[in-house]
Amino acid sequence: MKEAHEPSPGPTITPAAQISIVVIVFNDVVHVADAVRSALAQAADGITVEVIAVDDASTDGTGTALDTLARDEPRLRVLHRSDNSGGCGTPRNDGLRAAAGRFVMFLDSDDVLPAGAAPALLRAALAADAPVASGACIRRELPARRDVPWQPGMYRETTVHAAPGGSPQLVRDTLCVNKLYDRAFLAEHGIVFPEGRFTYEDFVFTARVLAAAPRLVTIPDHVYIWHVRRTAAKQSISLDRKDVANWQARIDAHRTSVQILRDAGRKELAQAARTKFLDHDLRMYVRELHTRDAEYRAAWWRLTGDYLAGFDEADLAAARAPARWLARVVLAADGPPGDLDRLTQLAARPGRLLPPYARDGGQPVWSAQLPQVELDAIDSKPTHRLPVTIDAEPVIGRRSMLRLRVHELYGRLAEAGPLSIDVELRRRADDRRGPVHTAALTPGPDETWTADVMLDLGALVERGARQTAGPDPWDLMAQVRCADGSGFRASLRAVGPGLRRRMLPSRRFAVLLVQPYATTGGALSLRVAAGLRSVWRIAAARLRR
């Protein structure tokens, strides 16, 4: 255990150390029972748990379903709101006021708590004498069930933070649901959620918690499973970003959070929150700009420029190089630039800086049109941190291959001397490693290095072992080795006319269906399925649409 100070031994866990778990729900009759049951199952190791389900005036039978559950489970209390609040803050506050436990947790109706989550948080809070305990969260992409850790750097080991000011990275975890709170602490400091139609209410709640400077413990245990359903008919707030009002709401919530921290005298946390906005929020929305219409882009650019105008140079300098470059372009340009594709590609993870590569007085700059935007650190970054662009043109046929082109970056790659490239495929559903294809890189006359990499698509299906399921998405990453001993990893930028579905003959599977495509961030991925049954299933799905 890593600790700022050695904590005194905590009291023995007894049934009196009770936890209230507040589940909020609106029109989610399909999932709410799973959420409630996962909360009820947290009772273990002598811990008593009560579950308070707050129905925010649902109209789809959710309230009746909860009442049915409560008839057979005395530990479940159901609160029915007569009017929909329009947000998540009000029902959470209702549950908080009704809670009887010493500690409280929050759970959304379409998510679940893994077994042992609440006991793990309680043990940590008591042992560290901390009013707030926080654990690791997993974003589970459904239906593929791909698990992506949330803020993994914060949850590698158990750490006691004597005060948040000494750990400014805590502002990066804006979730309220992966934490256990002492109710007396919340009451003492008047910490509640914003009421009504306030989007991103957890930003504000978390800022209020950190502003109170509690002793806080973080643990590596998985304590929350955040379900991400991108194909759902109604998207969650965090995914429904197609309207610029969502971005306005995010800015408003962030501005409020920074002000809360400043008013409490937590200047280091306010600075860290601004850095987080650039590194995370700004970058996430920029990489989606190419999917929006001209009206959205113009409004987004105006809102963002107005907000960033209040950031000072120290705020920008504290952010990572891609994020601060993005911010400087927004501040320098009157509107979305003609090279918007370059901006969105740089915002991807990992970022790619597309040519052309301009200089002004020897200094790398964004473009000849915006020479005031300096790309500081390009000349000093280590090779493995450079935002190198590798174009990949898929050629799918009897002999499938990728035609690769590695672009120079202000002379840095010529210094390193690229020699070879490995292309690694990983199945998105479970991050299972597929085959690795290697080729030598050949220098070209136009400051590029090229290679043709052959693909064994049949091996993907064999490793996938799901011939009767839908197409398996595979992500591609490249590892470049250089003559000076350095190297770098990069995703592949999807280019060329080959981004379309192809049906290939296969001795083993009769047919292979292969579809190269570009992700939202512009990276090349492959969908692969095998067998006639897959062909029929995909054809039927297209007809239904």
N, C-alpha and C positions, 0 to 999 in steps of 0.2 A: 504493500500500500504506500502510495506517495502522499505525504501530508505536509501542509504548511506548518502545523503545530501538532504535537502528539495529543490526541484526544483522551480524556479520561474515560474509563470503561462505562458503557451505558447500562441502564437498568435492564433486568431480564424482561423479555417479551411476555406479556400476560394478556388474557382476554380483555383487560381494561384498555390496552393499547389498540383501540378500535379504529378501523378505516371506513370512511364513507366514500363510495365511488359514485360519482354523478354521471349518468348517461343522458345525453341530450339527443332528441330525435324529432324529426319532422318528415312525415310522409315517407317512411322507410320500413314498411311492414315486412319487406323481404329479408332485411338484415338485422333488425334490432334484437331479435331473440338471441342470435349468436353473440352479439355484444353483451347483452345482459347476462347470459350464461357464463361467458368468460369472466365477467366481473364477480359473479357469485362464486365461481370456482376458486377465487383468490383466498378464501378462508382456509388456512393451513397453519400448522405449527402453533396452534393455540390462539391464532389471531381471529377475532370476530370481525366480520365484514357486513355492512349494510349497503344496499344498492338503491339509489334514488334515481328513477327514470323520469325525466321531465319531457312530457309530450307537448310540443310547441304548436298546439291546435292543428294536429294532423287531420286530413280528410280522407285518408286511404285505408282506414281500419287499423292504423297503428295503435291508437288508444285502446281499442278493444283487445288487441293481441297482448298488450302489456297488462291489462286487467286480468286476462286469462292466466298469464304467467304468475301474477301476484297472488291469485287464489291458492296456488299450490306452493308458494314460496314466501314464508312470512318475513324473510330478510329483504324482500323487494317492496319498496314503496313507489307508487306512481303518482306523479303530480300532473294534472291536466290544465294547461293554459287555455283560456277561452278565446284569446286573440293571438294570432301569430306575431311574434316579435320582429321578424324580418332578419334576424341575425342569430349568432351563437352566444353572445354575451349575456343577454337577459335570462334565457333558460339556465345557463350555468350559475348565474347569481341566485336564481330561485332554488336550485339544488344546494348551493352553498349555504343559504340561509336555513334550509331544512335539515342540513347534516347534523348528526349527533356525535360522530366519531371525533377522536382527537386529531386525526389526520384526514385529509381529503385528496382524492384523485379525480381526474376528469377523463371521460371516454366518449367518443363520437359513435353514433349508432351504426355506422358502416365499417367500423374498425373493431379490433379485439385486443384483449390483454393476453399475452402468453402465460402459460402456467407458472406460478411462482413469482410473478412480477411484483405484486404488492408486498408480499413477505420480504423479498430481496430489498426493496426500497425502504421498508420499515426497519429492517435490521441495520441497514446502513445509516439511516437517520438517527436511530437510538445510539448506535455505537459511536458516532461522530458528534453526538449532541447537536445535530443540525436541524433547523426547522424546515429545510428544503433538501430533498434528495432527488437526484435526476439520473435516469438510466438510458441505455441505448435504444434507439428506435429504428425499426426496419420499414422502409417503403416497399410494399409488396405489389408488384405490377400484376394485375389480373386481366385475363385469365391465365397468362403464362406462368404466374407464380414466381416471377423473377424478383429476388430480394436485393434491395439496394440500401446499404447502411446510411443513416442520416447523421451527418457531422461525425464521422468515425474517429477523427483525431481527438475528440473530446472524451471518448469513452474507451480508451485502450486499457486503462487501469483505474482502480479505485483511488480517488483523489479528494482530499478534504481542502476546500478553499475557505480560509479563515474569513475572507471578505471578498466579494466579487471584484472590487477595485484592483486587487492584485492579480486577477485572472480575466483580463478584458475579453479573452476569446469566448467567454460565456455568453456574450451578447449574440453570438452567431446562432445559438440554439433558441429560436423564438417560439418553439412549441410549448404549449402549456400541458399537454396530455401525457408526456413521458416523465412526469414529476409527481412527487408526493409532498404535500404542504401541511404544516402544522396550522390548524385552524386558528389557534390563539395568536400566532404570528400574523396571519392575514388580517384578523380582526384588529389587532393592536395598531397596525399601520393603515387600516382602512383600504385594503387591497381588494378590489373587485374588478370585474370586466366592464368595459363600456356597454351601455345599454342600447337597445334598439338596433337599427339597421347600420351597424358599424362593422365594416368588413375588415378582416385581419385584426380582430379584437385580441388575439393572443399576443401580437406584438406589444400592445399597450400593457396587458396584464403582466407579461414577462418583464417589461421595463419597470413597472411599479415594484415587482418583487426585487429586482436587482438594485433599484434605488434605495430600498430599505436596508441594503447591505447585510443580508443574513449570512450566517455560516452555512455553507452549502457543500454537499458531498455528491460526487459523480461516480457511478459504478459501471462496469462493462457489461453487466447483465442486460439481456434484451427484455425490456419492460413494456413495449408497445409495438403493435403491428398496424401500420398505417396502410390501408388498402387503397390502391390507386386504380380506378376503373376508367380508363380513357375512352372506352367505347360505350359508356353508360349514356342513356338517353338524356339525363340531366347531370351535367358536370358539377363536381364540388367547386367551392369558391377558389381553391388553389389551382384548379385546372381550367376554370372557365375564364380565360383571359382574352377572348376574342373581342370584347368591347373595351374601348379605351377607358371607360369608367372604372374598370378593375384596376388599371394602372394608377389612376387618380386616387382610388381608395388606398392602394398600397403606399403611395407617396404620403398621403395624409396620415396613415397609421405610423409610418416611419418618422415623419416630422414630429408627431405627438410623442413618440417614444424617446426621441433625442431630447426634446424639451423636458420631459419628465426627469431624465438623467441629469440634465444641466441644472434644473431647479433644485435637485437634491445634492448638488455639488459633486456629482460623479463625472467630472470632465473626461477622465480617461475612458470611461465606458461610453460616453457620448461620442467621443472620437472613434472608438472601435465600432460603434453602431453605424457611423457614416462609412467607415471602411467596408463594413459588411454589405451595406447597400450597394456600393460600387462593385465589389467582388462577386456578389450573388444576385441581388435583385436586378440591377441594371443589366448585367451580362445575360441573365435569363430572358429578359424581355427583348433585348437587342437581337438575339439570335432567332427570334420569331418574327421580326419585322418584315421579312420578305414574304411572309404568308398573309400579310394584312393589306387592305386596300389603301389607296392614296389618301383618303380622308382620315383614316386611322393614323397613318404615318405622320401626317401633318400635325394632328392634334397631339399625338405622342411626343413628337419632337418639341413642340411648344411647351408642354407640361414638364418634360424632362429638363429642357434648357432653363426654364424658370427656377426649377428646384436646385439644379446643380450650380446655378449662379450664386447660391448662398454657401457653397462649399469653398474653403480656402485651399491654398496650395498644399498645406500640410495634410489636409484630408485626401487630396489626390495622390500625393507622394506616398502615403501610407498604404494605398491599394496596390494590388499586383499590377505588373506592367500591362497586360492586355486590358484590364478594367480601366486603368487611368488613361490609357490611350483612347479608349472608347469615349470616356467622359470628355476628354479634350476635343474630340471631333464634334460631339454634340454641342459643346460650348462655342466652338469656332464657326460652325456652319449655320447659315440662316434657316435651313430646312434639310430634309433628307437629301444626302448628296447623290450624285449620279453613280458613284461607286458603292452604293448601299450593300451590294453583295459582298464586297470586301469587309465591310463592317460586321455583317452578320456571321461571316465565316470566322472572323477573329474572335467573336463572342462565343463560338462553340467551345466544347471541352473535349479534348485539348484544342486550343485556338490555332487557326491557320492564317498567316498573313500572306495574302495573294499579291502577285506582282500587279502593276509595276512598282519598283522600289526607288523612290525619289530621295534626293539629298538637297539640302540647302546650306551652302557654305561648308560642305563636308559633313554636316549633321544629318543623320537619317530622319526624314520627316514623312508624314502621312501621305502627302501627294503634292504635286506642283500647284494645285489649286488651294491647298491648305498648308502652306509651308510653316505656319506658326505652330502646327501640332507636331512637336518633336517626339520621336520614338526613342526616348531615353532608355538606356540599358541594352539596346540592341548590340552595341559594340562590346559590351562587357559581360553579357549573360553567358553562363556556361552553355556548351553545345546542347546538352540535354534539356535546357529550358527554352530553347529557341522555338518560336511559332512557325516551324517549317511547313511548307505546303507540298504535299505529294499527291499529284493527280493520278487517278486510277480509272482507266477505261476498260470496262468488262467486255470481253469477246466470248460469248457463250455459244457453244456448238459442239461438234464431235470432239474437238480438242479445245476445251475451254481455258481461257487465260485472262490475265490482267496485264494491260500495258501501262507501265508505271513511269511517271516523270517526276523527279525530285527537283524542286526549284531552288536556285541559289537565294541567299538572303544577305544582302549587303556584304558579300564577300566572305561571310563567316564559314560557309560550307567548303569553299575552295581551300581555306586555311586548314580545315580538318581533313579533307580528302575522303569523301564517301567511297566505300569499296563494295559493300554488299548490302542486301536488304532481305529480311525475313518477314513474310506475311503470315500472321497468326490469325486463325479463325476461332471465335468463341461463341458457343450457343447462348443466346440471350436469356433463355428461360432459366438456366441454372449456372451460367458462367463456365460451363464445361469446356475445356480446351479441346479444340479440334486439330486438324493437321497444320503443320507449319511448312510453308513453301519458301525456298531460298533461291536467290538469283544474284549474279554479279551485276554491279552498276557500271554502265558505260558512260563516260563523259561526252557531252554533246557540244556543238559549236555555239549554242545559245544559252550558256550558263545553266545547264540542266544536266541531270544524270538519268539515264533511262534503263529499264529492264523489262523483260517479258517473264511473267511468273505463271507457270502452268497450275491449273486448279484440278484437284481430284474431288469432284462434286459427289460422286457415289460414296466417298468416305464420310461425308457429312451425314448422309442418311443412315449409314451403318452405325455411326456414333450416336445419332439422334435416337435411333431405335423406337421411333413412333410413326411407323409407316401409315397407320390408319388415322392419325391426327391431322390437323391442318398444317400449313407450311411452317417450318421451323425458321425463325429469324437467326441469322448468324452475323455477328459484328466482326470487322476486320481491323487489325492494328498492324503497323509496320515497325520493325526495329532496324535502324540503319547503323552499320558499323563503319568507322572511319579509320584512315591510315594512322592518325595521331593517337589512336587508342580510345578516343571518345566515341560517343554514339548518342542516339536519341530515338524516342518512340513517338509515333504520330499516327493519327487516324488517316484514312485515305479519302480524298475528296472525289466524289462521284462525278465523272465527266463522260461525254461522248453519247452516241446514239444507242448504246446497248442497254439502256435502263428500261427494259420491258420484259414481260414474261415469255419464256421459251419452254417448249416441250421437247425433251430429248429422249431418244431410244436408250434403253438400258437392258443389258443381258440379265442382270439380277432382279430388277424391279419392273421390267417391261417399259416403264416410262419414268422420267424424272421431270418435275416441274421446277424451273429455276427462274427467279425474278430478282435481278439486281435493282436496287432502288437507293435513292438518297434520303437520309434521315432529315428531320427538321433542321439540324445543324449542318447539313450538307455532306455528311460522311457516307461512304459506301457501305451498304449492308446487303445481305443475300437472304432471300426466302427460298427454302428448298423443301419439296415434298416428293414422295415416291409412290408409285403404284396406281393402278386404274381407279381404285376406290377414292384416292385423293383427288384425281381428275374429276370424278363425278361429283364429289362433295363441293369442290371449288366452283364447278359449273353451276350447281344448284344454288349456291350462295349468291352468285352473280345474277341468276335469274330472279331470285327473291328480291334483290335490290332494284 
